[in-house]
Amino acid sequence: MTRIKRGYIARKRRTRIRLFTSSFRGAHSRITRTITQQKIKALVSAHRDRDRKKRDFRGLWINRINAVIGKNQKKMYNSYRNFLYNLYKRQLLVNRKIVAQIAILKGNCLFMIANEIIK
């Protein structure tokens, strides 16, 4: 009976996984068992954090708008909530990202929009 040498397909699979984890530190890029575990962990984290990133940016935009509104001396709106409520009531449908950019770059423009809402 002839000897069958195995490992071609398994080696190919391991090298493909090793290329994915080549930038990891220590045993996480060298030992096959930990390589597979770290690859699974990395992919799970990437999938989870794609959704998390959207939440984080929305919170950042809300904080920026709230900071500019709270800094206002005239106190047209004492809260972010009232400001956005009046935006939607007047059907000025501008999303939070754009409002935050206006607030950061052109604070006066945000107050012009607020004055238009009040009228």
N, C-alpha and C positions, 0 to 999 in steps of 0.2 A: 504494500500500500504506500502510495506516495505522500510525501509531506505537503500539507497545504499551509502556505504562509498567509496569515490573516493580518489585518490591520491597515490595509490601504484606505478603505472607506472610513474606518474609525479615526485614522490619523488625519484624513482630510477634514472630517467634522471638527476634530479638536483644534486643528490649525485655524479653521474659520472662526471658531470661538475665541481662540487666542489672539487673533488679529483685532477682534472687537475689544478685548480687555488689555491690549498691549500698553495702554497708558496708565493702567492702575498700578498701585504701589505694592511692593513686596510679593507675598505668596498669592495675592489676588490676581497677579498677571502670570504666574508661573505654574502653580499646581492645578491640575485639571479639575479636580473636584471643586475647589474654591472658585476657579474661573467660571464654571457653570452657575454656581450660586450667585456670584457677583454680577454676572450678566443678567440673570433673572431679576435681581434686586435693582439693577440700574434701569432696566426697561420698565419695571413697575413704578419706580420713582419718576421716570420721565413721563409716563402716562398720567400719573396722579398730578404732577406739577404743571402739566399743560392746562388743566382746569383751574388749578390754584393760582396760576399767573393772571388769569382773567379776573379772579376775585381780588387779588392784590392791587391790580391796576385800577379797578373800580373804586376801591377804598382810597387809593392815593388821589384820584381825581376829586372825590368827595371832600377829602381833607383840604386840598388846595382851594377849592371853591369856598369852603367854609371859612378858611383862614382869611381870604380876601374880603368876604362879606363881613366877618367879625371885626376886621380892621377899619371898616368904614366909620367915619366920625358921625355922619348924619343918622346912622342906624335906620336906614330905610327898611331893611330886613334884619331882624335880629337872629335869624337862623337860616341855615341852608334849606331846611324843610319848607319854610314859607316862600323862599325865593324860587325853588323848583316847582312848588305847587302853583305859584302865579305864572311861571313860564308855561306850564301845561294848560292852565286855565285860559290863557290868551292864545293858545295854540301855536306858540313859538317852539316848535319841536326841534330843539338843538340838544344833541346828546352830551353827556357829562364830559367826555373827552374834549370836545370842542370848547365847551364852557370853561373847563379848567385851563386850556391853552390861552383863551382870551383873558382869563383872570390873571395868569402869570405874566403874559407878555404885554397885554394892554389892559391894565386895571381900570382905566378911565372908560374904556369901551364897555366893560361889564356894567359900570354904573349908568352909562347911557342906555343900555338895554333895560336895566332895572327901572330907570325913569320912564321909559316907554311903557313898561308894564303897569306902573302906577297910574299913568294917565288914562 
